[in-house]
Amino acid sequence: MPKTQRPQGGVRLQKAMADAGVGARRDCEEMIAAGRVKVNGRVVRSLPCFIDPLRDVVELDDKTLDLSGARTARSAGDGKPRAFIYLLVNKPKGVITTTRDPEGRRNVLDFAPLSLRRTERLFPLGRLDGDSTGLLLITNDGDLAYQLTHPKFGVTKEYRVLCTGLATDEQLRRLREGMYLITPTQAGEKSAKKASMESVRVLKRYVDRNRGDRTLLSVTLREGQNREIRRMLARVGLKVRELERVAIGPLRIGDLKPGQSKLLGKKDVERLRSAVMERSG
């Protein structure tokens, strides 16, 4: 049975799932809340839940998970510190942000070196819909992924957004003030949550009789809901034509071309951790 109190050597269910490469810890929490996860045959919907990865049987969508990665999250089998991987990817349009897809569409893990895909349980940090482009971080570090995506840490993500029409000051004011967005849950219910932009400003306005007027915006978020920018802009009468994430915390897209990736060095990882500590401190 799942534990509600922490046993000796036990780990949080969502952390064990993240360390095993199921997804970022926040994504695992959503899977649990949706009733998709069973521990020893029983559905778990509430947290905290502590498990023993060596003894408890965890299922996702009725498929048993291999949690061997959970018990080696901090060390390899020989007792040596585990080497975490941090891969920065510029996602092209049409590529989905997932680890696998029943339809066989191209996903972001295809941009990771084959040698890493064979030896590491990698997963993308955060989401970009198929029509959006830009920065994604792929990692096997569940703890850092949790910190970079959870709202309480508030790490910023910056976007360049090209939309139809000439954005007005009133429209920008409404975006800054925020609005409630209704999102269907996997249980078939609906939840309303306030969405707001940390900052939004006009970079350039294009007056074009042939192609139509357009506005290029810079948008910064600290917490992102599903397709939040597109939905918020639509609410104020602006339709998104192109959306690109250009920064995650201190990391910027720079000269990384669509489809290219690069392994982060120690200094870049330290900058990410510093960004998390500044917000949590």
N, C-alpha and C positions, 0 to 999 in steps of 0.2 A: 504493500500500500504506500502511496505517497506520504511523505512526512510533512506535518505542519510546523513542527519544531525542528530546529537544526540538529541532526544527529552528528556524532563525531565522524569527521571525514566526509560529511554530506555536502552537496553543492546545490545551489539554486537551480531549479529546473530550466529556466530560460538561459542561464549561463552555461549549463551543461550542453544544451542544444546548440548555442552559439559556438562554443569551443569545439563542438563536433562538426562545425561547418554547415549547419542547417540554414543559418542566416544571421544577420545582425541581431543583437539581443532584443532590441525593440520590436523587430519583426517577429521574433519567437514569442514575445509577450502577446502580440496580436493574435498569433496562431492559437495560443493557449486560451485567450479570452473568447475566441470564436468556437471553442469546444472541439478543436481539431486534434488535441493531444490527449493521449491516454497514458497513465502510469499503472503498470500491473493490471491492465484491463479496465481501469476506471477513468472516466473523463475528468480532466482537471480544468476548471474554469477560473479559479481564484488563486491569487498569489499572496504571500510567499508559499512555495512548495519546495521542499528539499528532498533530494534523492541520492541514492548511492549508485553511481554509474556502473559499478561492478556487479550489482545484484538486481537493481530495479530494471524492468522492461518498459521502455518508452516507445510509444507508437505515434506517428504523425500520419493522419489520414489512413489509419489502419495498416500502416507499414512500419515495421520495427526499425528503429534508428540504431546505428552503430555509434555508441557513445564512447568509444575508446579514446577519441581525441579529448574528451572532457577530463579524463584523469591524467592526461599528459599536457594540459593546457599551459603549464608553466615549466615543464621539463620533458625531455625526451625519455625514451625507455632506458637509456643508459645513465640517466641522472643528470645529464648535461642540460643547461638552459635551452629552452626551445627557441628556435630562430623564427621570429615573426616576420611576415612579408607585408610590405606596403607598396602597392602598385597604383600609380596615378594614370588614369586613362582619359582620353578625349573621345567620348562616345559620339559616333556619327548618327545621323538621322536614320531611323528604321531599325535600329538595334534595340533590343529590349533589355531591361535591367532585371535579370533573374539568373539563377544558376542552372536552370533547365527549363525546357519548354516542350509540351506534348506535340505542338505543331511544327517543331523543328526549326523555328526561326532563329536567326543569329542572336546570340546574347553576349553580354559584356565580358564573360569569362573567356570568350574566344580570343580576346586580345592579350590574355596572360600567356607567358611562355609555356609551351607544352610540358616542359620538365617540371614546372611548378604545379600545373594542373594535375599531373600524375602523382605528385608526392604530397601536396598540401590540400587541405579543405578550405578553399577560398570562397569568399562571398562578397558581393558589392555592398558598399556602405551607402545607405540612402537610396533614393529612387530618382530616375528621370524617365518620363514617358517616352514611347517610341518616336514621337514627332520632335522631341527636344534633343538638344545636343549639349556637349560640354563635359565638364569634369566629374569624374567618379573616382572614388578610392576603393580598390579591391584589396582585401586583407584576410588574414586568418586570426587576427587579434580581436576577440570578442569584446574585451574590456574597453579598448579604445573606440571601437565601433559604437558601443553603447554610449559612451561619453560624447562622441561627435554627433550623434543623432538625437539624443534625448533632450526634450525642451528645457529641462532644468539647468543644463549646462550652457545653452544659448549660443553655441558656436555659429557664426554667421555664414551664409552662403549668398554669393553675389551673382546676379544674372544680367544679361543684355537681352532686352525684349523689343522686337520690332512689331508694332501693332498698326492697324489701319486707323486712319483719321488723325487729326491734330489734337493731341491731348490738351485739355484745358486745366487751368488752375483748380477749378471746382472738382474735376475728376480726380486730380492728384490728391486734393484734400480728403476726399471720400476714401481713397485707397490708404492714406496714412491713418485715418481714424479707425479703419477696419470695419468688418461686417461679419455677420453670422453666415456660415455655410452649412447646408444640410447634406450629410453624407450617409448613404445606406450602409448598414453593417452587414456582415456575413450571415447574421441571424435573421435578416429580413427586416430589421427595424431601422429607424432613422435617428440620427443624432445631430444636434446643432452645436457647432463650436465656432467661437469667434476667430477670425483670421485677420491679421494685420501685417503691414509691411514695416520693417524697421526703418527703411528709407526708400523713397522713390523720387527720381528726378529725371528731367528731360536732358538727354545728351544731344539730340538733334531732331529738328522737324523738317520733313521733306514735303514741299508743295509741288505736286506733279499731276498735271491734268490728264496725262496719258495713262499712268500706272495707278493713280489715286494717291491722295495724301497719306503720309505715314509719319509715325513718331518712334524714335529710338529712345528707350527708357533704360535707366540703370535701377535695378530693384535689389534690395537686400532683405533677406529673411533670417529670422532666428529659429523659427519653427515652421515646418512646411506640412500642410495637409495635402491630400491627393489632388493633383492638378490645381493647386491653390492659385497660382499666378493667373493662369488662363481663366479660371472661374471668377476671380475678383475683377479682372479687367473686363470680362463680358458683362458683369453686373453694372459697370459704369459706362457701358457702350463702346468698349474698345476690344477689337478682335485681334488675337495674337496671330502673327504670321510666322515669326521665327522666335525661338527661345533658346538661349545658350547659357549654361552655368559657367562663369568665368573664374570663380574663386570659391574655395572651401577653407574658411578660416584664413590663415596666412598664406596658403598655397594658391598661386594664380596660374592661369592657363599658359601664359607666356607664349613660346613658339611651338607648343605641343600641337601638332596637326591632328585633324579628325582621323581616328583609327590608330593613332600612335599611343604608346604607353611608355612609362619609365618607372624604374624602381626608385623609391625614395631613399635617400641616404639618412644617416643618423641625425644630421642637423635639421632636416625637414621634419622628421618625426618628433624631435625635441620641440620644434616650433608648434606643432600640432598639440602636443601635450601641454605646452605652456598656455596655449589659447584656452584649453579646457580648465586648467588650474586658475587662470585669471577670472573666469566666469563663476567658478565654484567657490572661490576663496572669499 
